[in-house]
């Protein structure tokens, strides 16, 4: 599925926001809520933030362990329709190498 302006899915790479290697979690959370974006991350700190503070807007946690980008892209693209469907009724989805879990 294509991403970008005019497509069903748009992405935003946070490294370009601050022009540094890392972007503060609080800023990522604010952008997620302000722009109603799903945050896709390997960072488990966002799970705590979601539970305690109710941010980010929606969260997909990648729990694959060390994985090549090509493999991760394959997993996500193979499951994109299911992820979109799950996000219609859940705010936190976890994806590992073999399954997806809708936490809430």
Secondary structure, 3 states (H helix, E strand, C coil): CCECCCCCECCCCCHHHHCCCCCCHHHHHHHHHHCCCEEEECCCHHHHHHHHHCCCCEEEEECCCCCCHHHHHHHHHHCHHHHHHHHCCCCEEEECCCCEEECC
